[in-house]
């Protein structure tokens, strides 16, 4: 009964376009140490509409990343169904771009060659792929760094290279797993701004995992709050100021939302650490 | 004081090392015939004489060439087989569970014990020596390739999968370049053992090579000849190992140094 109610709340309005991602009653366990398996997800249902920016928050290690990996087709849920663009995901999902805390650049390749890699895999001719890589590097503010090695760049710049590589093959859907977690606070705001710009310029749908409630509030249209492990969806809230003109803009409604989210989250964290 | 001038420190270390070697050779030269029987230990000047006579007649070059040739063949064969099996084991977990314990078991076997068997199978000759060397070199490259690939950061492999890379594309664009550092250190470790193996096989039974030169001269009670062969082996081993170390140092293809 309660699950049906949750589902209804999450299904988009009748006049909205069909969801690009639809996860139904997904569950996943991993073989743990010894005989005990670790249950990461339990009965999670959610859907994401095209063009939506959704953030997933919850206690550390609760299984949010597992949801992204399922959407990326890197792992399969034990139970439940995952539909992407109306079709079940059976292998690595090439329609998504995935950006993690690790920038996953190949250290022996130049910045340009790193960004062009996805096109090289696709068999795009050399001249065209380098042209497209140059173009996208310019759009993320890295013109002039094409010939650098990744080791010569700062953390923020490497993140941009990683973003450029994700965008170069035109994915419609972006999975972000704490992409700016390793950056300092100022660089993080700069990157958040840049991300918003890129997302609106490319018309991307985004699913973001973050520990930073302010980041979730500043960037998202909708925030999904998960319980401690095994992750269950416990609350879905729309951000009142979605589509603000700048990530640093803040209203009273944001403060209220922050407090409300934090209270729920703190409850989960306390429950998780209690003896 | 010295620590402030690294080149001076390096120069001093080298000078002391050379002085130590020179002192050792001088004592040897002086003691031979006075305190020690020269038919057993010869003396540096006689060894030098012997080596230069062999060099003029081309005997040393030919023997060194024969030894080096088998080392090269054995390294190539062992590296090829080791890399293929190592990469396969790192890729397929079930294969690894099957093969790795067997490889580790065989690694402990002293390969020199196989010499009689290989002589039985192939007769005395290049095939026997090369096969033996391959069985030694294989293990170094097996572990280098397998552990190199297994220590590859998972996000890199996930990234390649997500951008749609096939297995052969991942091999060419990720696994092999990422393994170069490991393979070079495998090369550096395998090389001295390849020399040990080839010379052991030569000493047991062979027609040519530095090991044969040492053995035959020992049989003829020519200590100078034995030492000349040993000195040549030492120089050859040091030179090839130095080359391998230089290659490793030059390599920027390692994931560790990013």
Contacts between the chains, C-beta under 8 A, distances in Angstrom:
chain1	res1	chain2	res2	distance
A	72	B	158	7.8
A	72	B	162	6.0
A	74	B	158	5.9
A	74	B	161	6.9
A	74	B	162	7.5
A	92	B	161	4.5
A	92	B	162	5.6
A	92	B	164	7.0
A	93	B	162	7.5
A	94	B	162	7.0
A	94	B	163	7.4
A	94	B	164	4.8
A	96	B	162	7.2
A	97	B	162	7.8
A	98	B	158	7.3
A	98	B	159	7.4
A	98	B	162	5.3
A	100	B	155	5.8
A	102	B	153	6.8
A	102	B	155	4.2
A	104	B	153	7.5
A	104	B	155	4.3
A	104	B	156	5.2
A	104	B	158	7.5
A	104	B	159	4.2
A	106	B	156	7.2
A	106	B	173	7.7
A	106	B	174	7.1
A	106	B	177	7.3
A	107	B	254	8.0
A	107	B	255	6.1
A	107	B	257	7.6
A	107	B	258	3.8
A	108	B	177	5.4
A	108	B	252	6.8
A	108	B	253	5.1
A	117	B	163	6.7
A	117	B	173	7.2
A	118	B	163	4.0
A	118	B	164	7.5
A	120	B	173	7.5
A	121	B	160	7.8
A	121	B	163	5.2
A	121	B	164	5.5
A	121	B	165	4.9
A	121	B	169	5.8
A	121	B	173	7.7
A	122	B	164	6.7
A	150	B	258	6.6
A	151	B	257	7.7
A	151	B	258	4.8
A	169	B	163	6.7
